[in-house]
Amino acid sequence: MITIILGNVGSGKTALAVREMAMNLNDRKTYSNIQTKLPNQINISPDMIIHKEIKDYKVNKKTGESEPVYEFNLNVKFWKSIKEPINIILDEAHTILNSRRSSTKTNIIVTDWLSLIRRVLGSTDAGFGELTFITQLIGRIDLIARDMATNIIYCICHFAKTCENCGATWRENSEMPEGFIICPICHTNKIQKHSHRIEVWHFPNMKMYVAWHEFGQKTYYKRYYVNDIETYFPLYNTLQWDNMFSNFY
């Protein structure tokens, strides 16, 4: 029910999530901070999770002006008002569930939200709704969120590059520390990137993922290639929010 999608920058994590939204196999609406063109996706905003309320006023010693004092609480009312099973996908989750801010009020509220969301997601005969976190920095994800994950997905994007000047073509992937930004044959920078496909691994929990990623053990239960991923590139905006809750810290 809780999925974490991992991979380097450019590995196709967000594209894979958008593909799942577009296919919509469980016929549910998805709340997400990924800006898509899909009719079944609703843009999620910080106030849907954190309720901000003025509790008092104080005088700013520098300006002498009165300023509001806010209280932040989990917006239980919003999520309990949803009457149908839903999915939730949060991109750049390390900025939302940051382990380095685990003791802050915002992180405590978001952690409480994780506990609430299992009941809120609802269920059908096909099972509960999905809560998905996307990140390239798993160490920054709050420990509770990592421990609660029941599906870990790792992505590698494979693609080709072709020089428009001399026609040279070569393969690269998202695990390479540095790709060619100029043609290795004619040394021009007129390069086209194409023929994307994503290699995907599934693990039942974080422990099994670490055993594979760090120690090379064959602990995944599913591995496959997504060959139609380019179909979904036009359906979303790749420029996502840096931090949904930056105004709350």
C-alpha positions as CSV (number, residue, x, y, z in Angstrom):
1,M,0.0,0.0,0.0
2,I,3.0,2.3,0.6
3,T,5.4,2.4,-2.4
4,I,8.8,4.2,-2.6
5,I,10.1,4.7,-6.2
6,L,13.9,5.1,-6.2
7,G,16.6,5.9,-8.8
8,N,19.1,8.5,-9.9
9,V,18.2,11.8,-11.5
10,G,16.8,11.0,-15.0
11,S,16.0,7.4,-14.2
12,G,12.3,7.7,-15.1
13,K,10.8,7.6,-11.6
14,T,8.3,10.3,-12.3
15,A,7.5,9.1,-15.8
16,L,6.8,5.6,-14.3
17,A,4.4,7.1,-11.8
18,V,2.6,9.1,-14.5
19,R,2.3,6.0,-16.6
20,E,0.6,4.2,-13.6
21,M,-1.7,7.2,-13.2
22,A,-2.6,7.2,-16.9
23,M,-3.3,3.5,-17.0
24,N,-5.4,3.9,-13.9
25,L,-5.9,0.1,-13.5
26,N,-7.8,0.5,-10.2
27,D,-10.1,3.3,-11.6
28,R,-9.3,5.8,-8.8
29,K,-8.5,9.5,-8.6
30,T,-4.9,10.3,-7.7
31,Y,-3.8,13.3,-5.6
32,S,-0.3,14.3,-6.6
33,N,2.2,17.2,-6.7
34,I,3.1,16.1,-10.3
35,Q,1.5,18.5,-12.7
36,T,-0.2,16.3,-15.3
37,K,-2.8,16.6,-18.0
38,L,-4.6,13.5,-16.8
39,P,-8.4,13.9,-15.9
40,N,-8.1,11.5,-12.9
41,Q,-5.3,13.5,-11.2
42,I,-5.9,16.3,-8.6
43,N,-3.1,18.7,-7.7
44,I,-2.3,18.2,-4.0
45,S,-1.4,21.4,-2.0
46,P,0.2,21.8,1.4
47,D,-3.0,23.0,3.0
48,M,-4.6,19.7,2.2
49,I,-2.2,18.1,4.7
50,I,-1.4,20.9,7.1
51,H,-4.1,23.2,8.5
52,K,-2.8,26.6,9.3
53,E,-4.7,28.7,11.8
54,I,-4.1,32.1,13.5
55,K,-4.0,31.5,17.3
56,D,-2.6,34.8,18.6
57,Y,-0.8,38.0,17.6
58,K,2.6,39.4,18.7
59,V,4.5,42.6,18.2
60,N,7.5,42.5,15.9
61,K,10.3,44.2,17.9
62,K,12.0,45.5,14.8
63,T,9.0,47.0,13.0
64,G,6.6,47.5,15.9
65,E,3.8,45.9,13.8
66,S,1.5,43.2,15.0
67,E,2.1,39.8,13.4
68,P,0.0,36.6,13.6
69,V,1.1,33.6,15.5
70,Y,0.1,30.4,13.6
71,E,-0.7,26.9,14.8
72,F,-0.2,24.0,12.5
73,N,-2.2,20.8,12.7
74,L,-3.0,17.8,10.6
75,N,-5.9,18.5,8.3
76,V,-7.9,15.5,9.3
77,K,-11.2,17.0,8.1
78,F,-10.1,17.2,4.5
79,W,-9.0,13.6,4.1
80,K,-11.9,12.2,6.1
81,S,-14.3,14.1,3.8
82,I,-13.2,12.0,0.8
83,K,-15.8,9.4,0.3
84,E,-14.1,7.2,-2.4
85,P,-10.9,5.1,-2.6
86,I,-8.0,7.3,-3.9
87,N,-4.3,7.1,-4.7
88,I,-1.7,9.6,-3.5
89,I,1.7,10.2,-5.3
90,L,4.3,12.6,-3.9
91,D,7.3,13.5,-6.0
92,E,10.6,14.7,-4.5
93,A,9.5,13.1,-1.2
94,H,12.8,13.8,0.5
95,T,11.8,17.5,0.6
96,I,8.5,16.6,2.3
97,L,9.6,13.7,4.7
98,N,13.1,15.0,5.5
99,S,14.8,12.9,8.1
100,R,17.0,15.8,9.0
101,R,13.9,17.7,10.2
102,S,12.2,14.7,11.8
103,S,11.6,16.5,15.1
104,T,10.1,19.6,13.5
105,K,6.4,20.3,13.9
106,T,5.8,19.9,10.1
107,N,7.5,16.5,9.9
108,I,5.6,15.3,13.0
109,I,2.3,16.3,11.3
110,V,3.3,14.7,8.0
111,T,4.2,11.5,9.9
112,D,0.8,11.6,11.6
113,W,-0.7,12.0,8.2
114,L,1.0,8.7,7.1
115,S,-0.7,6.9,10.0
116,L,-4.1,8.4,9.1
117,I,-3.8,7.8,5.3
118,R,-4.2,4.0,5.5
119,R,-7.8,4.5,6.7
120,V,-8.4,7.4,4.4
121,L,-7.2,5.7,1.1
122,G,-10.2,3.3,1.4
123,S,-10.5,-0.1,-0.1
124,T,-12.4,-2.0,-2.8
125,D,-12.4,-5.7,-3.7
126,A,-9.1,-4.9,-5.6
127,G,-7.4,-3.7,-2.4
128,F,-6.5,-0.4,-0.7
129,G,-5.5,2.7,-2.5
130,E,-1.8,3.4,-3.1
131,L,0.5,5.9,-1.3
132,T,3.6,6.5,-3.4
133,F,6.8,8.5,-2.6
134,I,9.3,9.3,-5.3
135,T,12.9,10.2,-4.4
136,Q,16.5,9.9,-5.4
137,L,17.7,10.4,-1.8
138,I,16.4,7.5,0.2
139,G,18.6,8.5,3.2
140,R,16.7,11.8,3.5
141,I,13.3,10.1,3.8
142,D,12.0,9.9,7.3
143,L,12.7,6.5,8.9
144,I,9.1,5.8,9.8
145,A,8.1,6.3,6.1
146,R,10.8,3.9,5.0
147,D,9.8,1.2,7.6
148,M,6.2,1.5,6.5
149,A,6.9,0.9,2.8
150,T,5.5,-2.4,1.5
151,N,6.9,-2.0,-2.1
152,I,10.3,-0.6,-3.1
153,I,10.8,0.1,-6.8
154,Y,14.1,0.9,-8.4
155,C,14.5,2.5,-11.9
156,I,17.2,2.8,-14.4
157,C,16.6,4.6,-17.7
158,H,18.3,3.3,-20.8
159,F,18.4,5.6,-23.9
160,A,20.3,6.3,-27.1
161,K,22.0,9.5,-28.2
162,T,22.4,10.4,-31.9
163,C,24.6,13.1,-33.3
164,E,22.6,15.2,-35.8
165,N,25.8,16.3,-37.6
166,C,27.6,13.0,-38.3
167,G,24.9,10.4,-37.4
168,A,26.9,8.6,-34.7
169,T,24.7,6.7,-32.2
170,W,25.6,5.3,-28.8
171,R,23.8,4.0,-25.7
172,E,23.8,5.5,-22.2
173,N,21.9,5.0,-19.0
174,S,21.0,6.9,-15.8
175,E,23.6,5.0,-13.7
176,M,26.5,6.5,-15.7
177,P,28.4,9.1,-13.7
178,E,28.8,11.3,-16.8
179,G,27.3,11.1,-20.3
180,F,28.6,12.6,-23.5
181,I,27.4,16.2,-24.0
182,I,29.3,16.5,-27.3
183,C,29.7,13.9,-30.1
184,P,32.7,11.6,-29.5
185,I,33.2,11.4,-33.3
186,C,32.8,14.9,-34.7
187,H,32.8,16.9,-31.4
188,T,29.7,18.9,-32.1
189,N,26.9,19.4,-29.5
190,K,24.0,18.7,-31.7
191,I,22.9,15.6,-29.9
192,Q,19.4,14.1,-29.8
193,K,18.3,11.8,-26.9
194,H,15.8,9.1,-27.9
195,S,14.7,5.5,-27.6
196,H,14.1,5.6,-23.8
197,R,13.1,2.5,-21.9
198,I,13.1,1.9,-18.1
199,E,14.4,-1.1,-16.3
200,V,12.4,-1.7,-13.1
201,W,13.0,-3.9,-10.0
202,H,10.5,-4.5,-7.2
203,F,11.3,-5.4,-3.6
204,P,9.0,-6.2,-0.7
205,N,10.6,-3.9,1.8
206,M,13.6,-1.6,2.3
207,K,15.7,-4.4,3.9
208,M,15.5,-6.5,0.7
209,Y,16.2,-3.4,-1.5
210,V,19.4,-2.6,0.5
211,A,20.5,-6.3,0.2
212,W,20.3,-6.0,-3.6
213,H,21.6,-2.4,-4.0
214,E,24.5,-2.6,-1.5
215,F,25.4,-6.3,-1.5
216,G,24.3,-7.6,-4.9
217,Q,21.9,-10.2,-3.5
218,K,19.0,-11.3,-5.7
219,T,16.2,-10.2,-3.4
220,Y,13.8,-8.6,-5.9
221,Y,10.6,-10.4,-6.7
222,K,9.9,-8.8,-10.1
223,R,12.1,-7.3,-12.9
224,Y,10.9,-5.9,-16.3
225,Y,11.4,-3.2,-18.9
226,V,8.9,-0.5,-19.7
227,N,9.3,0.1,-23.5
228,D,6.5,2.6,-24.1
229,I,7.6,5.3,-21.6
230,E,8.1,8.0,-24.2
231,T,4.3,7.9,-24.8
232,Y,3.9,9.5,-21.4
233,F,6.5,12.2,-21.5
234,P,4.1,14.9,-22.9
235,L,1.5,14.2,-20.2
236,Y,3.3,15.9,-17.3
237,N,5.5,18.9,-16.3
238,T,9.0,17.7,-15.2
239,L,9.5,20.9,-13.2
240,Q,8.1,20.0,-9.8
241,W,8.0,21.9,-6.5
242,D,11.2,22.1,-4.5
243,N,9.5,21.8,-1.2
244,M,5.8,21.6,-0.6
245,F,6.1,22.8,3.0
246,S,9.0,25.3,2.7
247,N,6.7,28.1,4.0
248,F,6.0,26.1,7.2
249,Y,9.7,25.8,8.4
